[in-house]
Amino acid sequence: MENSPELKALIRNNAHLFWHTKDSEKENLPLPVVLEFFLNYADKEQVKNLFKIVGIKNAAETFFKQIELMGERSNYFPFLQNYFSLYFKKYAL
């Protein structure tokens, strides 16, 4: 599934978050990767913009699927995983 123009623009404006990815590939990263890097490295306003574009329920579903699949080997920082688990349960579910 291709990213929306709004999501591509957000990724482009925050390209520094994806330092490990070639510039030509950044805009087409899948949502789980984008979400992971935004939650781990972006500031509050950038995360809010991501939620506006992809929807908080969609972000929450993606987040919990990642956590379930990765188990204890999650790529989220532990304190952020805990915070967003509580945040999504309160505001998105």
CORZI-V299420 format. One record per residue. RES is the residue in three letters. PSI is psi in radians with two decimals (999 if undefined). OMEGA is omega in whole degrees, 0 to 359 (999 if undefined). D_LAST is the distance of its C-alpha to the last C-alpha in whole Angstrom. Layout:
res-><RES/RES>
psi-><PSI/PSI>
omega-><OMEGA/OMEGA>
d_last-><D_LAST/D_LAST>
This chain:
res-><MET/GLU/ASN/SER/PRO/GLU/LEU/LYS/ALA/LEU/ILE/ARG/ASN/ASN/ALA/HIS/LEU/PHE/TRP/HIS/THR/LYS/ASP/SER/GLU/LYS/GLU/ASN/LEU/PRO/LEU/PRO/VAL/VAL/LEU/GLU/PHE/PHE/LEU/ASN/TYR/ALA/ASP/LYS/GLU/GLN/VAL/LYS/ASN/LEU/PHE/LYS/ILE/VAL/GLY/ILE/LYS/ASN/ALA/ALA/GLU/THR/PHE/PHE/LYS/GLN/ILE/GLU/LEU/MET/GLY/GLU/ARG/SER/ASN/TYR/PHE/PRO/PHE/LEU/GLN/ASN/TYR/PHE/SER/LEU/TYR/PHE/LYS/LYS/TYR/ALA/LEU>
psi-><2.29/2.53/2.61/2.78/-0.61/-0.73/-0.70/-0.74/-0.71/-0.75/-0.78/-0.73/-0.30/0.62/-0.46/-0.38/-0.37/0.91/-0.42/-0.08/2.48/2.49/-0.65/-0.27/-0.20/-0.79/-0.28/0.28/2.50/2.71/-0.74/-0.65/-0.78/-0.82/-0.80/-0.82/-0.61/-0.80/-0.60/-0.61/-0.29/2.86/3.08/-0.77/-0.67/-0.72/-0.74/-0.70/-0.69/-0.78/-0.64/-0.65/-0.85/-0.25/2.37/-0.60/-0.72/-0.75/-0.76/-0.79/-0.76/-0.78/-0.88/-0.58/-0.73/-0.82/-0.76/-0.75/-0.66/-0.42/-2.30/-0.13/0.53/2.57/-0.01/2.52/2.41/-0.76/-0.57/-0.64/-0.77/-0.82/-0.90/-0.45/-0.83/-0.75/-0.88/-0.65/-0.59/-0.75/-0.23/-0.35/999>
omega-><182/179/178/177/179/179/177/179/178/178/180/180/180/184/181/179/185/186/184/187/177/181/183/184/188/185/183/176/179/183/179/179/179/181/180/183/176/182/180/193/184/176/186/182/178/178/178/178/177/180/178/184/185/183/184/179/177/178/180/179/179/180/183/175/178/182/181/182/185/181/183/181/181/177/177/173/186/182/178/177/179/181/184/173/179/181/182/178/181/190/187/184/999>
d_last-><24/26/24/24/27/24/23/26/27/25/26/29/29/28/30/31/27/28/32/32/32/35/35/35/32/29/28/27/25/22/19/18/21/21/17/19/22/20/18/21/24/23/23/20/21/21/18/17/19/18/14/16/18/15/12/9/7/10/11/8/9/12/12/11/14/16/16/16/19/21/20/22/24/21/22/20/22/21/20/18/16/16/15/12/11/10/10/7/5/7/6/4/0>
